[in-house]
Amino acid sequence: MASGRRDLAAATITLAVLLVLFLPITAAATVPSIDATRTRHLPLRHGLLRGPESVTFDAKGNGPYSGVSDGRVLKWNGHKLGWSTYTYNPDYSSEACTASLLRPDTATEGHCGRPLGLRFHLKSGYLYVADAYKGLMRVTPGGGEATVLVTEVDGVSLRFTNGVDIDQVTGEVYFTDSSRNYNRSQHEMVTRTGDSDGPCKLLRYWIKGSKAGTMELFADLPGYPDNVRPDKKGGYWVALHHEKDELPFGVDSHLLALRIDVDGKIIEEMRGSKSVRPTEVVERKGGRLFMGSVELTYVSVVTRK
């Protein structure tokens, strides 16, 4: 009888462990959740193009605009016309930069460039591009060849230019370099070797006021963050590449992004398939959320219900 009770207890513990493993992890039980398992796609449709990482819109609301794996920045013109070339760096050529099965984009991006962060200065119409290999670039209104503005800071070459943002009042441009030692093709080494500020946390850097020049912890996150974009309500959308303790099996659902308020508190989450790992979430009018990805062949659009 005692043996039977022990077997029952062991079976109960095993079942409990399995339930823990297979239940999806949530940011908080009371946080509203957006279901992104079904999304509308803005497909690239051109051969082996992929990776529309950053998503931005111009002053008239046209777009989205997004950088892709062959080094160009494309503009969305609606489902009838699709995407068109908006800008490219001085080294780009279709012949050299179009990927094929024998020549993947990973083999050409060092020469052809890889545009990541994008932002418009709304008053002037200039588009600023953070290209992983070319540095910070600027594009005149209407598009065309980009002008390279910055390739080094204080005599040190940029290794992995990644994000860009603009103060729309002052016109000051801020951009990031994600590694001191590695370029984008070696991106896994950035976190593996500790050549960054560490995963699963969001830091705030003060640019003015009594704390100017200092950095502090803004939020602890349940996953690995990528781009941060304002939510137009005083908070921010933070894209998550994957959860901290994510398992490759079990329920096909994980956190895609979190909305954080001005105090760093998680106030909303977005969940979807594990095959989707967004790099950026941009909220627009009508409850539309645009998601970029460095891996997929489309920009995703989720509409709040």
C-alpha positions as a Markdown table, in Angstrom:
| # | Residue | x | y | z |
|---|---|---|---|---|
| 1 | Met | 0.0 | 0.0 | 0.0 |
| 2 | Ala | 2.8 | 2.4 | 0.9 |
| 3 | Ser | 4.5 | 1.5 | -2.4 |
| 4 | Gly | 1.3 | 2.4 | -4.3 |
| 5 | Arg | 1.1 | 5.8 | -2.5 |
| 6 | Arg | 4.8 | 6.5 | -3.4 |
| 7 | Asp | 4.1 | 5.6 | -7.1 |
| 8 | Leu | 1.0 | 7.8 | -7.1 |
| 9 | Ala | 3.0 | 10.7 | -5.5 |
| 10 | Ala | 5.8 | 10.3 | -8.1 |
| 11 | Ala | 3.3 | 10.2 | -11.0 |
| 12 | Thr | 1.7 | 13.4 | -9.6 |
| 13 | Ile | 5.0 | 15.2 | -9.4 |
| 14 | Thr | 6.0 | 14.1 | -12.9 |
| 15 | Leu | 2.6 | 15.4 | -14.2 |
| 16 | Ala | 3.1 | 18.7 | -12.4 |
| 17 | Val | 6.6 | 19.1 | -13.9 |
| 18 | Leu | 5.2 | 18.4 | -17.4 |
| 19 | Leu | 2.5 | 20.9 | -16.9 |
| 20 | Val | 5.0 | 23.6 | -15.9 |
| 21 | Leu | 7.1 | 22.8 | -19.0 |
| 22 | Phe | 4.3 | 23.0 | -21.4 |
| 23 | Leu | 2.3 | 25.9 | -20.1 |
| 24 | Pro | 3.3 | 29.2 | -21.8 |
| 25 | Ile | 5.0 | 31.8 | -19.7 |
| 26 | Thr | 3.2 | 35.1 | -19.3 |
| 27 | Ala | 4.6 | 38.5 | -18.3 |
| 28 | Ala | 2.0 | 38.9 | -15.6 |
| 29 | Ala | -1.4 | 37.3 | -15.0 |
| 30 | Thr | -3.3 | 40.6 | -15.1 |
| 31 | Val | -1.6 | 42.1 | -18.1 |
| 32 | Pro | -3.8 | 42.5 | -21.2 |
| 33 | Ser | -2.6 | 40.3 | -24.1 |
| 34 | Ile | -2.8 | 40.8 | -27.9 |
| 35 | Asp | -3.1 | 37.6 | -29.9 |
| 36 | Ala | -0.7 | 37.8 | -32.9 |
| 37 | Thr | -1.1 | 34.2 | -34.0 |
| 38 | Arg | -2.9 | 35.5 | -37.1 |
| 39 | Thr | -1.4 | 38.5 | -38.8 |
| 40 | Arg | -1.7 | 40.3 | -42.1 |
| 41 | His | 1.5 | 40.2 | -44.2 |
| 42 | Leu | 3.2 | 42.8 | -46.4 |
| 43 | Pro | 5.3 | 40.2 | -48.4 |
| 44 | Leu | 8.6 | 41.2 | -50.0 |
| 45 | Arg | 8.0 | 38.9 | -53.1 |
| 46 | His | 11.5 | 39.3 | -54.6 |
| 47 | Gly | 13.5 | 36.1 | -54.7 |
| 48 | Leu | 15.5 | 35.5 | -51.6 |
| 49 | Leu | 14.9 | 38.9 | -49.9 |
| 50 | Arg | 14.3 | 38.8 | -46.2 |
| 51 | Gly | 14.7 | 40.6 | -43.0 |
| 52 | Pro | 12.7 | 43.8 | -42.9 |
| 53 | Glu | 14.0 | 44.7 | -39.4 |
| 54 | Ser | 13.0 | 48.3 | -38.8 |
| 55 | Val | 9.7 | 49.8 | -39.7 |
| 56 | Thr | 9.1 | 53.6 | -40.1 |
| 57 | Phe | 6.7 | 56.0 | -41.8 |
| 58 | Asp | 7.2 | 59.4 | -43.3 |
| 59 | Ala | 5.6 | 62.7 | -42.3 |
| 60 | Lys | 2.6 | 62.1 | -44.6 |
| 61 | Gly | 2.0 | 58.6 | -43.1 |
| 62 | Asn | 3.3 | 56.8 | -46.2 |
| 63 | Gly | 5.0 | 53.5 | -45.8 |
| 64 | Pro | 6.1 | 51.5 | -44.1 |
| 65 | Tyr | 9.7 | 51.8 | -45.1 |
| 66 | Ser | 12.1 | 49.0 | -44.2 |
| 67 | Gly | 15.6 | 47.8 | -44.8 |
| 68 | Val | 16.2 | 44.4 | -46.3 |
| 69 | Ser | 18.9 | 41.8 | -46.7 |
| 70 | Asp | 20.4 | 43.0 | -50.0 |
| 71 | Gly | 21.3 | 46.4 | -48.6 |
| 72 | Arg | 18.3 | 48.5 | -49.9 |
| 73 | Val | 15.6 | 50.3 | -48.0 |
| 74 | Leu | 12.2 | 49.6 | -49.5 |
| 75 | Lys | 8.9 | 51.5 | -49.4 |
| 76 | Trp | 5.5 | 49.9 | -49.2 |
| 77 | Asn | 3.0 | 51.2 | -51.8 |
| 78 | Gly | 0.0 | 49.1 | -51.0 |
| 79 | His | -0.9 | 45.5 | -51.9 |
| 80 | Lys | -1.4 | 46.3 | -55.6 |
| 81 | Leu | 2.0 | 47.8 | -56.2 |
| 82 | Gly | 3.9 | 46.2 | -53.3 |
| 83 | Trp | 7.4 | 47.3 | -52.4 |
| 84 | Ser | 9.7 | 49.6 | -54.4 |
| 85 | Thr | 13.3 | 50.7 | -53.9 |
| 86 | Tyr | 13.6 | 53.9 | -51.9 |
| 87 | Thr | 17.3 | 54.2 | -51.1 |
| 88 | Tyr | 20.6 | 52.3 | -51.2 |
| 89 | Asn | 24.2 | 52.9 | -50.1 |
| 90 | Pro | 27.0 | 54.0 | -52.5 |
| 91 | Asp | 28.3 | 50.5 | -52.8 |
| 92 | Tyr | 25.1 | 48.9 | -53.8 |
| 93 | Ser | 24.5 | 47.3 | -57.2 |
| 94 | Ser | 21.8 | 44.9 | -58.2 |
| 95 | Glu | 24.2 | 42.6 | -59.9 |
| 96 | Ala | 26.5 | 42.3 | -56.9 |
| 97 | Cys | 23.9 | 42.3 | -54.1 |
| 98 | Thr | 21.1 | 40.1 | -55.4 |
| 99 | Ala | 21.2 | 36.9 | -53.4 |
| 100 | Ser | 21.0 | 33.4 | -54.9 |
| 101 | Leu | 21.2 | 29.8 | -53.7 |
| 102 | Leu | 24.9 | 29.8 | -54.4 |
| 103 | Arg | 25.5 | 33.3 | -53.1 |
| 104 | Pro | 23.4 | 33.9 | -49.9 |
| 105 | Asp | 23.0 | 37.4 | -48.5 |
| 106 | Thr | 25.3 | 36.6 | -45.6 |
| 107 | Ala | 28.1 | 36.3 | -48.1 |
| 108 | Thr | 27.5 | 39.8 | -49.6 |
| 109 | Glu | 26.2 | 41.9 | -46.8 |
| 110 | Gly | 29.7 | 43.1 | -45.8 |
| 111 | His | 30.0 | 44.9 | -49.1 |
| 112 | Cys | 26.3 | 45.5 | -49.9 |
| 113 | Gly | 25.4 | 46.8 | -46.5 |
| 114 | Arg | 22.6 | 45.8 | -44.1 |
| 115 | Pro | 20.2 | 48.7 | -43.1 |
| 116 | Leu | 18.8 | 48.1 | -39.7 |
| 117 | Gly | 17.5 | 51.2 | -37.8 |
| 118 | Leu | 15.4 | 53.7 | -39.8 |
| 119 | Arg | 13.9 | 57.1 | -38.7 |
| 120 | Phe | 12.6 | 60.1 | -40.6 |
| 121 | His | 13.2 | 63.7 | -39.5 |
| 122 | Leu | 9.6 | 64.7 | -40.1 |
| 123 | Lys | 10.2 | 68.4 | -40.6 |
| 124 | Ser | 13.0 | 68.1 | -43.2 |
| 125 | Gly | 11.9 | 64.8 | -44.8 |
| 126 | Tyr | 15.4 | 63.3 | -44.4 |
| 127 | Leu | 15.6 | 59.6 | -43.7 |
| 128 | Tyr | 18.4 | 58.5 | -41.4 |
| 129 | Val | 19.6 | 54.9 | -41.7 |
| 130 | Ala | 21.8 | 52.9 | -39.3 |
| 131 | Asp | 23.5 | 50.4 | -41.6 |
| 132 | Ala | 25.4 | 47.6 | -39.8 |
| 133 | Tyr | 28.4 | 48.0 | -42.1 |
| 134 | Lys | 28.2 | 51.4 | -43.6 |
| 135 | Gly | 27.6 | 53.5 | -40.5 |
| 136 | Leu | 25.1 | 56.3 | -40.2 |
| 137 | Met | 23.6 | 57.4 | -43.5 |
| 138 | Arg | 21.2 | 60.2 | -44.6 |
| 139 | Val | 18.7 | 60.2 | -47.5 |
| 140 | Thr | 17.2 | 63.3 | -49.1 |
| 141 | Pro | 13.4 | 63.5 | -49.5 |
| 142 | Gly | 12.3 | 61.3 | -52.4 |
| 143 | Gly | 15.0 | 58.7 | -51.9 |
| 144 | Gly | 18.0 | 57.8 | -54.1 |
| 145 | Glu | 21.5 | 57.1 | -53.1 |
| 146 | Ala | 22.3 | 57.6 | -49.4 |
| 147 | Thr | 25.1 | 59.8 | -48.1 |
| 148 | Val | 27.3 | 58.2 | -45.5 |
| 149 | Leu | 27.6 | 60.6 | -42.5 |
| 150 | Val | 29.5 | 58.7 | -39.8 |
| 151 | Thr | 31.8 | 55.7 | -39.9 |
| 152 | Glu | 33.8 | 56.3 | -36.7 |
| 153 | Val | 33.5 | 58.0 | -33.3 |
| 154 | Asp | 36.5 | 59.5 | -31.5 |
| 155 | Gly | 38.8 | 57.8 | -34.0 |
| 156 | Val | 37.2 | 54.3 | -33.4 |
| 157 | Ser | 35.5 | 52.7 | -36.4 |
| 158 | Leu | 31.9 | 51.6 | -35.9 |
| 159 | Arg | 31.6 | 47.9 | -35.8 |
| 160 | Phe | 27.8 | 47.1 | -35.7 |
| 161 | Thr | 25.7 | 50.3 | -36.3 |
| 162 | Asn | 22.2 | 49.2 | -35.3 |
| 163 | Gly | 19.6 | 51.7 | -34.1 |
| 164 | Val | 18.8 | 55.3 | -34.7 |
| 165 | Asp | 16.4 | 57.9 | -33.3 |
| 166 | Ile | 15.8 | 61.6 | -33.8 |
| 167 | Asp | 14.7 | 64.3 | -31.5 |
| 168 | Gln | 12.0 | 65.8 | -33.7 |
| 169 | Val | 12.2 | 69.2 | -31.8 |
| 170 | Thr | 16.0 | 69.8 | -31.9 |
| 171 | Gly | 16.8 | 67.6 | -34.9 |
| 172 | Glu | 19.6 | 65.8 | -32.9 |
| 173 | Val | 20.2 | 62.3 | -34.2 |
| 174 | Tyr | 21.1 | 59.5 | -31.8 |
| 175 | Phe | 22.5 | 56.1 | -33.0 |
| 176 | Thr | 23.9 | 53.0 | -31.5 |
| 177 | Asp | 26.9 | 50.7 | -32.1 |
| 178 | Ser | 26.0 | 47.3 | -30.8 |
| 179 | Ser | 29.5 | 45.9 | -30.4 |
| 180 | Arg | 33.1 | 47.0 | -29.7 |
| 181 | Asn | 34.6 | 43.9 | -31.3 |
| 182 | Tyr | 32.1 | 42.1 | -33.7 |
| 183 | Asn | 30.2 | 43.0 | -36.8 |
| 184 | Arg | 26.6 | 41.9 | -37.6 |
| 185 | Ser | 27.6 | 38.6 | -39.2 |
| 186 | Gln | 29.1 | 37.7 | -35.8 |
| 187 | His | 26.1 | 38.9 | -33.9 |
| 188 | Glu | 25.9 | 35.7 | -31.7 |
| 189 | Met | 29.3 | 36.5 | -30.3 |
| 190 | Val | 28.0 | 39.8 | -28.9 |
| 191 | Thr | 25.9 | 38.1 | -26.2 |
| 192 | Arg | 28.0 | 34.9 | -25.9 |
| 193 | Thr | 31.2 | 36.8 | -24.9 |
| 194 | Gly | 29.5 | 39.5 | -22.8 |
| 195 | Asp | 30.3 | 42.2 | -25.4 |
| 196 | Ser | 27.2 | 44.1 | -24.5 |
| 197 | Asp | 25.3 | 45.4 | -21.5 |
| 198 | Gly | 23.7 | 42.0 | -20.9 |
| 199 | Pro | 20.4 | 40.4 | -21.8 |
| 200 | Cys | 16.9 | 40.6 | -20.4 |
| 201 | Lys | 17.0 | 44.2 | -19.2 |
| 202 | Leu | 16.2 | 47.6 | -20.5 |
| 203 | Leu | 18.5 | 50.5 | -19.6 |
| 204 | Arg | 17.7 | 54.3 | -19.6 |
| 205 | Tyr | 20.4 | 56.8 | -20.5 |
| 206 | Trp | 19.8 | 60.4 | -19.4 |
| 207 | Ile | 20.7 | 63.0 | -22.0 |
| 208 | Lys | 19.7 | 66.1 | -20.0 |
| 209 | Gly | 18.8 | 67.2 | -16.5 |
| 210 | Ser | 20.5 | 66.4 | -13.3 |
| 211 | Lys | 21.2 | 62.8 | -14.3 |
| 212 | Ala | 22.6 | 63.7 | -17.7 |
| 213 | Gly | 25.3 | 61.3 | -18.8 |
| 214 | Thr | 24.2 | 58.5 | -16.5 |
| 215 | Met | 22.5 | 55.2 | -17.1 |
| 216 | Glu | 20.1 | 53.2 | -14.9 |
| 217 | Leu | 18.0 | 50.1 | -15.0 |
| 218 | Phe | 14.6 | 50.9 | -16.5 |
| 219 | Ala | 13.0 | 47.4 | -16.6 |
| 220 | Asp | 13.8 | 43.8 | -16.0 |
| 221 | Leu | 12.3 | 41.8 | -18.8 |
| 222 | Pro | 11.3 | 38.1 | -19.2 |
| 223 | Gly | 13.1 | 37.9 | -22.6 |
| 224 | Tyr | 15.8 | 39.2 | -24.8 |
| 225 | Pro | 14.9 | 42.7 | -26.0 |
| 226 | Asp | 15.5 | 44.2 | -29.5 |
| 227 | Asn | 14.3 | 47.6 | -30.7 |
| 228 | Val | 12.3 | 50.0 | -28.5 |
| 229 | Arg | 9.7 | 52.3 | -30.0 |
| 230 | Pro | 7.3 | 54.8 | -28.4 |
| 231 | Asp | 3.7 | 53.7 | -28.1 |
| 232 | Lys | 2.4 | 57.3 | -28.6 |
| 233 | Lys | 0.9 | 57.1 | -25.1 |
| 234 | Gly | 4.0 | 57.9 | -23.0 |
| 235 | Gly | 5.3 | 54.4 | -22.9 |
| 236 | Tyr | 7.2 | 52.0 | -25.2 |
| 237 | Trp | 6.9 | 48.9 | -27.2 |
| 238 | Val | 9.8 | 46.5 | -26.7 |
| 239 | Ala | 10.3 | 43.7 | -29.2 |
| 240 | Leu | 11.5 | 40.4 | -27.7 |
| 241 | His | 13.6 | 38.0 | -29.8 |
| 242 | His | 12.8 | 35.1 | -27.4 |
| 243 | Glu | 11.9 | 34.5 | -23.8 |
| 244 | Lys | 14.5 | 33.9 | -21.1 |
| 245 | Asp | 13.5 | 30.4 | -20.4 |
| 246 | Glu | 11.8 | 29.5 | -23.7 |
| 247 | Leu | 11.6 | 25.8 | -24.7 |
| 248 | Pro | 11.7 | 24.6 | -28.3 |
| 249 | Phe | 8.8 | 22.2 | -27.6 |
| 250 | Gly | 5.4 | 22.5 | -26.0 |
| 251 | Val | 2.7 | 25.0 | -26.8 |
| 252 | Asp | 3.5 | 27.0 | -29.9 |
| 253 | Ser | 3.2 | 30.4 | -28.3 |
| 254 | His | 5.7 | 32.9 | -26.8 |
| 255 | Leu | 6.1 | 36.5 | -26.0 |
| 256 | Leu | 6.6 | 38.7 | -29.1 |
| 257 | Ala | 6.6 | 42.1 | -27.4 |
| 258 | Leu | 5.8 | 44.0 | -24.3 |
| 259 | Arg | 4.4 | 47.5 | -23.8 |
| 260 | Ile | 6.0 | 49.3 | -20.9 |
| 261 | Asp | 4.8 | 52.5 | -19.2 |
| 262 | Val | 6.9 | 55.6 | -18.4 |
| 263 | Asp | 7.9 | 54.0 | -15.1 |
| 264 | Gly | 9.2 | 50.7 | -16.6 |
| 265 | Lys | 6.1 | 48.7 | -15.7 |
| 266 | Ile | 4.8 | 46.0 | -18.1 |
| 267 | Ile | 1.2 | 47.0 | -19.0 |
| 268 | Glu | 0.5 | 44.9 | -22.1 |
| 269 | Glu | 1.9 | 41.9 | -23.9 |
| 270 | Met | 1.8 | 40.4 | -27.4 |
| 271 | Arg | 1.9 | 36.7 | -28.0 |
| 272 | Gly | 2.3 | 34.6 | -31.1 |
| 273 | Ser | 4.0 | 31.6 | -32.8 |
| 274 | Lys | 7.6 | 30.7 | -31.9 |
| 275 | Ser | 8.4 | 30.9 | -35.6 |
| 276 | Val | 8.1 | 34.7 | -35.3 |
| 277 | Arg | 10.9 | 36.6 | -33.6 |
| 278 | Pro | 10.2 | 40.3 | -34.0 |
| 279 | Thr | 12.9 | 43.0 | -34.0 |
| 280 | Glu | 10.6 | 46.0 | -33.7 |
| 281 | Val | 6.9 | 46.9 | -33.1 |
| 282 | Val | 5.5 | 50.2 | -34.3 |
| 283 | Glu | 2.0 | 51.3 | -33.3 |
| 284 | Arg | -0.1 | 53.3 | -35.8 |
| 285 | Lys | -3.6 | 54.7 | -35.9 |
| 286 | Gly | -6.5 | 52.3 | -35.9 |
| 287 | Gly | -4.9 | 49.9 | -33.5 |
| 288 | Arg | -2.5 | 48.6 | -36.1 |
| 289 | Leu | 0.8 | 47.2 | -34.9 |
| 290 | Phe | 3.6 | 46.7 | -37.5 |
| 291 | Met | 6.3 | 44.1 | -36.7 |
| 292 | Gly | 9.7 | 43.9 | -38.3 |
| 293 | Ser | 11.9 | 40.8 | -38.4 |
| 294 | Val | 15.5 | 40.1 | -39.3 |
| 295 | Glu | 14.5 | 36.6 | -40.5 |
| 296 | Leu | 11.1 | 36.6 | -42.2 |
| 297 | Thr | 10.1 | 37.6 | -45.7 |
| 298 | Tyr | 7.4 | 40.0 | -44.8 |
| 299 | Val | 6.3 | 42.8 | -42.4 |
| 300 | Ser | 3.5 | 41.6 | -40.1 |
| 301 | Val | 0.5 | 43.7 | -39.2 |
| 302 | Val | -1.6 | 43.0 | -36.1 |
| 303 | Thr | -4.8 | 44.9 | -35.5 |
| 304 | Arg | -6.2 | 45.3 | -32.0 |
| 305 | Lys | -9.7 | 43.9 | -31.5 |
